Amino acid sequence: MHLSMALLLSALLFGVGVYGVLARRNAIALLMAVELMLNAANLDLVAFDAWFKDTLHAGQVFALFVVVVAAAEVGVGLAIVLAVFRLRETVAVDELRQLADVDPPVRVDVDQ
Amino acid sequence: MTHLAWLLPALPALAAVVGLFVGARIPGGPAVPAIVGGGGAFVVSLLVLGAAEGSPRAVHESVTPWTPIGGQTLHVGTRVDGLVAVVAVMVCVVALLVQVYSTAYMAGDPRYSVYAAEVSLFTAAMLLVVVASNLFELLVGWELMGLCSYLLIGHYWQTEGARDAAVKAFVTTRFGDAAFVVGIIVLGVHAGSFDISRVLAAPGARGGVLTAGAVLLLGGVVGKSAQFPLHVWLPDAMAGPTPISALIHAATMVAAGIFVVARLYPVFVAAPVSLTVLGIIACVTMLGAALVALAEDDLKRVLAWSTVSQLAYMAAGLAVRGWTASIYHLLTHAAFKALLFLAAGSVLRTVGTNLMSQMGGLRRAMPVTFVTAIVGAATLAGLPPFAGAFSKDGILDAARERGGALGSAVYVVGLMTVVVTAAYVTRLILRTFFGDYRGATDGARPRLHESPLVMTVPLVVLAAASILLDQPILSGNSHVARWLAAPAGTAAPHLGVGGVALSTALVLVSAGAVFALWRRDPAADPLAVLGPVRRPLAAAFGVDAFYDRVVIRPLHALANAVLRADDQGLDAAVEGSGATATGVGGGLRRLQNGNVQAYASGLVIAVVALVVGVSLAVVR
């Protein structure tokens, strides 16, 4: 199989992931989209490893690293989502706007 | 003993430092260091004078190299000759008496310790000018005096008049000092050294360099010695405490200008143009100031104008080569003017006003002040046998002998000034001490009484000096000239009976006329007879108003224009950049709307743009 087939698939997966991150409202779907992007990268790593016939299989090793890190990330991410849900009863990211820059309320100095 | 001359400025300077920092804590208060410092300087000045008299015409110089400056080595040290010794004694006596007098006059003043320290520093600065061996050393003392006069005239800084007068004195003298500094540099560069000995020994005029230097020096002299056109600060300086007026008018500040001309006299002789300029200025000042003194109602301002006029006598004397007579007049003037100011202080302290129209009849209440003031007034008017008559006639004699246009002008104007001087002095005495008291007669009337002993003793000492100072010239062998070691090209003073008789007659006629006018109505101003002529005189010929229109208002307008340019130009630009940054930032704030996905979209777009841009660049 030609390398380009694998790269094309990987690019499609990544695009789907980007779309998910930018467009989905559900925080869990967002995490899944991130997983898609990570695995697109994994696919690239493995494909290049096979294509170059690397004797040390560095690409596969890196893919394993990414899998481990992604697992940890999902763990933390789901914990955050759970905490947010308990606090706000929602996991829609576009409703979580507490970090927006709003005009400060007019301060009234009591002393004067 | 002349190697001790450095102690002259050092002792009062030390007294100033001690008095300022620990004066309030030592037993006896801040007066102790002030009087001890002044007294110490007085003793040293006597020792120096003794040594100078022992070897007249010798110059004792002790200098140490200090620092290189522009390819030359700057020396500091002292240079003592007869002139220096005599003037140093004069300064020390007056300063010491002023310090003693001030202990009573300024009693209860909350800032007395600062005042006493400033007087000490003032004395030190003047003595530094006197003993300096180097033009820059002299300049240091010269400028310190400007500072001290500013501080002391503004002693009552809670009043607006004192603040304005202090600024006026400082700015006006500073105006002359700018020329003075340039003059020093011109002379120093011409001579190849700033040491006074080298400057005096420098070869004569070439291409007008010396003339330029001498005329520039005159700028500073005219400012410090309050000659026309920079005389305007001196009458206003009366806003300061009265002992300060005595100090400024008799021993320091105004004397410094005359002293510097006398000290550097060979330079001026080598540049005759400068002496002519000095003579013209002196003629204008002499008569003008005396006329203004006629119309003043403020006792202290009458004396101030009289100082301006008497200093013009000295300047005129120097201009016509009557060097010795001028210095002699400087000495007698120091005695009688300090006396008159201290007497005026004694009067003011009792009646609580400066205005002669509120005085009168004080001779019964204040006998000591009255008698000493009479002595001072007679000396000022130039009645023999008081010393002022002989010193003034010495100058007039020198003018007559000199002849020519300048000499004749000085002689004629000098005689006219004798008449006017006698008139305003007589008026001053009559308005203050004779007739009936014209102040408040109801409950507000102050208790008229003689001043305490601390104030009257200096008066008596100065009155004695005013009388005894005629001895050097009466004794015939002209002691003054022997001590002073007059520079070459100057006329020795001698006592001309004819001249003395003429000016005495003028004084008596003028004083008699004023007395006759006064007898008609003792309550009125005898010179009300001048009628409409009084108006320009009381306005001091409108010089102040002229300066106000020509200098002060344009300067204010310029300052306001600069302020506006700063406010609306520079400052507006600075504030505008701030406002612009705030506006732009406010626009950017809207991007931070809290939607994480919007941020991520921006991120992706930016990355894509970067990648595309870089790729295109690489491909091309």
Interface residues (C-beta under 8 A of the other chain):
Chain A: V18 V21 L22 A23 V93 D94 L96 R97 Q98 L99 A100 D101
Chain B: R589 Q592 N593 G594 N595 V596 Q597 A600 S601 V604
